[in-house]
Every structure is written in structure tokens, then in C-alpha cells.
């Protein structure tokens, strides 16, 4: 296997050039952050996840391609761009990364993320044009104006084709999606605060990696 077979270079230039949208809260959306020519390889090398919930990478058997992508996302270049774009000091912010492969009935309810998470980054690794769920807006993340109505949204992000979504977290960053049950691959990366709450979440994250250690094949089916 050559280096090019295990290497994916996200489109950092597109992220650098993307504008911060203010409504309903500051956020950036970058379609095809994973370039089209890389998506097919990545689709074929996603980990095979058969249950719901979030999995630390250490709990999954990842292909070399996915391992490199995880390392790339946790690296300094993405953090530096995010810090500059949102005018944040993230130099010492710990990171926490999880992978989801399936969405359950209970997932997607309107919520804000834990305040221990300073920034939320979502990378969607699902093909478009497979089934009709995305066209029905099921599983498409909505950035909401409030906590009560999933239809009161300013932006909807289909979870497809390597799209990247980034927003600084806060008490009014309401988001959710219409119910979807089935395969829905997402990588979530958070830059954390440096307080006791974040340390507690990071400890749970490490424990989860041990508890959820799964004897699954490295490649998706």
C-alpha cells in the first residue's frame, strides 16, 4: 500500500476562504472539505459500526486511511484555522474526537452541547443520492433559533459528501435534526475548555474507549 493510498488532504483552502455566517449563531459550512476524489476511498474504508452512540477512535479497528484522517483532524493546522476564523485562543485547548456510524430514534433531539466544549466540529461522511432520507430532510442537521421548534431553523446541513460544519459552542447554539434511523457516519471533534468539567468529560472519553473496544473488522461493508 502506497502513501497516497493512506493519505487524505482535506481542503483547508476552502475552509480558510469560507465566511462565518452569523445566523442563528456564528458557524461555517464547507462542502466537500473531503474532496470528491477522496470520498470514494473513504466511504469504502469507514469502520463498520453496527450500534448507535459515539465511539472514540481507540475503541474501533480503523483502516490506515481512517487513522490518518483522524490524526489530520486532531492536528495543529485545523485548530489554527478555526482559532483565527472565530477569534479564539485555542493554543492549549484539549481536543476530543468521536465517530458515529448509526443514528437511533432518540438521536437528533434539540439540544446544545456541553459547555465543556468550546467548539464543535462535525465532518459528514455519507454519500448523497443513496436512498431518499436526505431528500426528505431526515437526519439533516438544523441550526435553530430556539429550543422548541425543529422547523424554526436558519441553516440546514445535509450530512453528506465530506461536508464540514464548525461552530463555537454556547448556551444558545441550539441544533438537532428530524428523526432518522440508520447508517449516518459523522466524525465529531471538540476543542474543550480547560476546567474541571472538561477534564471529567475527557476522563469519561478515555474510559469509553476501553469499555467500547469492539472486535470489528477494519473496513466497512
Buried (B, 14 or more C-beta within 10 A) or exposed (E): EEEEEBEBEBBBEBBEEBEEBEEBBBBBBBBBBBBEEBBEBBBEBBBBBEEBEBBBBBBBBBBBBBBBBBEBBBEEEBBEBBBEBBEBEBEEBBBBBBBBBBBBEEBBEBEBBBEBBBBBBBBBBBBBEEEEBBEEBBBBBBBBBEEEEBEBBBBEBBBBBBBBBBBBBBEEBBBBBBBBBEBBBBBBBBBBBEEEBBBEBBEEBEEBBEEBBBEBEBBBE
